[in-house]
Structure formats: structure tokens, C-alpha cells
Amino acid sequence: MASTAQVIKLLEDMSAIIQENKDFLTQLDMPIGDSDHGINMARGFQAVTEKLPALADKDIPTVLKTVGMTLVSTVGGASGPLYGTAFMKAAVAAAGKSEVNIDDFIAMLSAAIEGVKLRGKATTGEQTMLDAMVPALEAMEGAKGAPAGDVLAAGLAAAQEGVEKTKDMIATKGRASYLGERSLGHQDPGATSFTLLLSVIAKAYA
């Protein structure tokens, strides 16, 4: 089970891992995007970190909704609306909860994915963040019933595999789609940043 305080701690750790990987994410974005994924994500999560102290007495949906709205308003490019939507849809799935368990998290991730698909008009196989998100969800659904740490570990392993597979895809969405076959061989920055965020949760429950 995760309380509001634990969710806030996870969000602080997510911000830290994005800051640590800012240059790496931006380098991934250089050949196929606007060279700003890491910079944008770092700015967004810095803004999130600044809002967290005021959320300590709020319920989990309120925290997640605030994160989503903050990311939409501070992260440039496509990432802001997509990550913002993911957190806001997760908030709706967590409605009324002051604690969430692993089954709740799976439901929240499922809702986040549906939001990203709709907002990005995308599906798997198009070299986007969905190529890490969807395999993670499927692996976690397949591991249901196991301890939370094991379920999250299965999801993270599937997400990491998904990131690797984006190198073998031709991008058909976003800025990278302009490159056509030249997007082959490049790792998707969004799939990578999602996997970094998931790694924080998996590590916390390992």
C-alpha cells in the first residue's frame, strides 16, 4: 500500500532521476526530435517538486491531478500534454483513495495509457512512450497475485525491453516521424523517460 506521503516521496525521487538523466534524455532526442526532451522533463518535474509540500494533506488523486496539470503547463513539446494526461487519467482511476495498492496502480497505469493513446492518437509500434508503457502494463497484469515488488519488477523488465525495441521501429508520430526510415536505430526518449519513472517505483518496492 502507498499513502499520500509515500506517493509524494516517489514523485520527489522521480524528479531526481529525471534531473540526473536530463542530458542523456536530451541526447536521445537530438537525432529524432527537438533536442529538448530531457530539458523539458527536468523543468516540469522541478515545478512538480516545488508544489509537493503544499499537497502533504491531500488525497492521492489530488496529488496526481496537480502533477498532471503542472506538467501540462511547464513541459514543452508533446511530452507535456502526454505526461500531463497520463497523470490526470491516473488520478481519475484513483478517485477517493487515500492509499493505493498494486492492483490500483495497474488500473491507474491502464487509464494513463488510454489517455496517452487518445491524446497522442498513437498505438504501439510507432516509436513512442507507449512502446514501454503497454508492455509494462501487460507484464504486470500477467504477474497479478505475486508480491507487489515482483509485479513491478516484471513491469520494469518489460518496459526496458520495450525501450530497446524502439530502436527497431520507424517513427510514425511526432517530430521523429519526419525522418521516416532514418528514425531506425534510435531509442525513443519518451519510452526511456517513462521507464526511468517506473524504475523509481519498482526500486521502492523491491
C-alpha positions as semicolon CSV with decimal commas, in nm:
position;residue;x (nm);y (nm);z (nm)
1;M;0,000;0,000;0,000
2;A;0,116;0,353;-0,073
3;S;-0,010;0,653;0,125
4;T;-0,011;1,016;0,011
5;A;0,322;1,067;0,190
6;Q;0,474;0,770;0,006
7;V;0,339;0,890;-0,329
8;I;0,493;1,232;-0,265
9;K;0,827;1,067;-0,181
10;L;0,807;0,867;-0,508
11;L;0,741;1,187;-0,701
12;E;1,045;1,353;-0,539
13;D;1,256;1,054;-0,642
14;M;1,110;1,066;-0,994
15;S;1,210;1,429;-1,019
16;A;1,560;1,339;-0,904
17;I;1,604;1,063;-1,162
18;I;1,483;1,292;-1,440
19;Q;1,729;1,563;-1,331
20;E;2,010;1,302;-1,323
21;N;1,924;1,184;-1,674
22;K;1,841;1,524;-1,825
23;D;2,144;1,529;-2,057
24;F;2,100;1,163;-2,156
25;L;1,733;1,215;-2,249
26;T;1,821;1,527;-2,445
27;Q;2,097;1,342;-2,633
28;L;1,845;1,070;-2,728
29;D;1,615;1,343;-2,860
30;M;1,881;1,516;-3,071
31;P;1,876;1,290;-3,379
32;I;1,497;1,243;-3,388
33;G;1,328;1,529;-3,202
34;D;1,375;1,888;-3,092
35;S;1,676;1,811;-2,869
36;D;1,480;1,916;-2,562
37;H;1,310;1,613;-2,405
38;G;1,543;1,599;-2,106
39;I;1,543;1,977;-2,059
40;N;1,163;1,993;-2,077
41;M;1,106;1,697;-1,846
42;A;1,356;1,833;-1,593
43;R;1,182;2,171;-1,593
44;G;0,841;2,006;-1,550
45;F;0,946;1,784;-1,262
46;Q;1,127;2,072;-1,093
47;A;0,794;2,259;-1,098
48;V;0,623;1,948;-0,959
49;T;0,877;1,926;-0,675
50;E;0,803;2,286;-0,578
51;K;0,431;2,208;-0,546
52;L;0,463;1,887;-0,342
53;P;0,499;2,041;0,010
54;A;0,154;2,201;-0,023
55;L;-0,001;1,863;-0,114
56;A;0,101;1,674;0,201
57;D;-0,252;1,673;0,347
58;K;-0,432;1,599;0,018
59;D;-0,558;1,265;-0,113
60;I;-0,370;1,073;-0,384
61;P;-0,599;1,175;-0,675
62;T;-0,548;1,543;-0,587
63;V;-0,171;1,496;-0,580
64;L;-0,169;1,319;-0,918
65;K;-0,406;1,571;-1,078
66;T;-0,184;1,857;-0,960
67;V;0,122;1,680;-1,105
68;G;-0,056;1,633;-1,438
69;M;-0,169;1,995;-1,460
70;T;0,179;2,117;-1,365
71;L;0,344;1,905;-1,635
72;V;0,097;2,026;-1,900
73;S;0,174;2,389;-1,813
74;T;0,552;2,363;-1,777
75;V;0,680;2,089;-2,012
76;G;0,722;2,198;-2,373
77;G;0,666;1,991;-2,685
78;A;0,447;1,683;-2,698
79;S;0,572;1,545;-2,367
80;G;0,384;1,793;-2,150
81;P;0,034;1,711;-2,277
82;L;0,111;1,338;-2,290
83;Y;0,264;1,304;-1,943
84;G;0,010;1,550;-1,804
85;T;-0,274;1,344;-1,946
86;A;-0,119;1,023;-1,808
87;F;-0,107;1,161;-1,453
88;M;-0,455;1,316;-1,474
89;K;-0,611;0,992;-1,601
90;A;-0,429;0,802;-1,325
91;A;-0,582;1,049;-1,079
92;V;-0,932;0,970;-1,204
93;A;-0,863;0,596;-1,170
94;A;-0,753;0,654;-0,809
95;A;-1,067;0,855;-0,720
96;G;-1,149;0,857;-0,350
97;K;-0,835;0,674;-0,240
98;S;-0,604;0,782;0,039
99;E;-0,395;0,467;-0,018
100;V;-0,328;0,264;-0,332
101;N;-0,216;-0,097;-0,370
102;I;-0,058;-0,276;-0,666
103;D;-0,396;-0,357;-0,824
104;D;-0,487;0,011;-0,801
105;F;-0,156;0,102;-0,963
106;I;-0,222;-0,136;-1,252
107;A;-0,565;0,024;-1,301
108;M;-0,405;0,371;-1,288
109;L;-0,142;0,276;-1,546
110;S;-0,412;0,130;-1,772
111;A;-0,609;0,457;-1,752
112;A;-0,290;0,658;-1,817
113;I;-0,219;0,452;-2,129
114;E;-0,570;0,505;-2,267
115;G;-0,525;0,878;-2,210
116;V;-0,191;0,884;-2,391
117;K;-0,332;0,683;-2,683
118;L;-0,619;0,928;-2,724
119;R;-0,415;1,245;-2,675
120;G;-0,131;1,129;-2,898
121;K;-0,354;0,945;-3,147
122;A;-0,094;0,670;-3,123
123;T;-0,063;0,299;-3,061
124;T;0,225;0,059;-3,003
125;G;0,489;0,002;-3,269
126;E;0,519;0,371;-3,361
127;Q;0,833;0,451;-3,157
128;T;0,663;0,636;-2,870
129;M;0,636;0,612;-2,491
130;L;0,355;0,360;-2,542
131;D;0,616;0,107;-2,654
132;A;0,738;0,095;-2,293
133;M;0,406;0,164;-2,118
134;V;0,197;-0,109;-2,281
135;P;0,446;-0,396;-2,234
136;A;0,488;-0,287;-1,870
137;L;0,113;-0,300;-1,814
138;E;0,077;-0,638;-1,984
139;A;0,361;-0,785;-1,778
140;M;0,214;-0,654;-1,454
141;E;-0,131;-0,785;-1,538
142;G;0,030;-1,121;-1,610
143;A;0,206;-1,118;-1,272
144;K;-0,104;-1,027;-1,069
145;G;-0,124;-1,216;-0,742
146;A;0,253;-1,208;-0,687
147;P;0,404;-0,969;-0,427
148;A;0,396;-0,605;-0,536
149;G;0,775;-0,592;-0,574
150;D;0,768;-0,887;-0,814
151;V;0,481;-0,739;-1,016
152;L;0,666;-0,408;-1,051
153;A;0,992;-0,585;-1,139
154;A;0,812;-0,770;-1,419
155;G;0,669;-0,442;-1,545
156;L;1,007;-0,268;-1,537
157;A;1,180;-0,554;-1,722
158;A;0,912;-0,540;-1,994
159;A;0,943;-0,161;-2,021
160;Q;1,322;-0,186;-2,056
161;E;1,278;-0,446;-2,329
162;G;1,024;-0,217;-2,495
163;V;1,273;0,071;-2,494
164;E;1,529;-0,149;-2,669
165;K;1,272;-0,246;-2,932
166;T;1,204;0,119;-3,019
167;K;1,544;0,115;-3,192
168;D;1,398;-0,126;-3,447
169;M;1,092;0,087;-3,523
170;I;1,021;0,354;-3,780
171;A;0,863;0,652;-3,606
172;T;0,519;0,750;-3,737
173;K;0,427;1,003;-3,468
174;G;0,570;1,333;-3,355
175;R;0,881;1,508;-3,477
176;A;1,066;1,179;-3,533
177;S;0,812;1,078;-3,799
178;Y;0,962;1,340;-4,034
179;L;1,274;1,123;-4,053
180;G;1,094;0,814;-4,182
181;E;1,340;0,524;-4,203
182;R;1,618;0,744;-4,063
183;S;1,449;0,708;-3,722
184;L;1,559;0,343;-3,725
185;G;1,833;0,266;-3,475
186;H;1,730;0,544;-3,239
187;Q;1,595;0,485;-2,889
188;D;1,274;0,670;-2,813
189;P;1,323;0,940;-2,547
190;G;0,964;0,920;-2,417
191;A;0,977;0,544;-2,373
192;T;1,307;0,596;-2,191
193;S;1,178;0,864;-1,954
194;F;0,870;0,654;-1,869
195;T;1,096;0,358;-1,789
196;L;1,309;0,578;-1,562
197;L;0,996;0,686;-1,373
198;L;0,876;0,327;-1,341
199;S;1,220;0,222;-1,214
200;V;1,176;0,457;-0,917
201;I;0,853;0,281;-0,814
202;A;0,998;-0,066;-0,873
203;K;1,307;0,018;-0,666
204;A;1,092;0,146;-0,378
205;Y;0,908;-0,186;-0,357
206;A;1,195;-0,421;-0,444
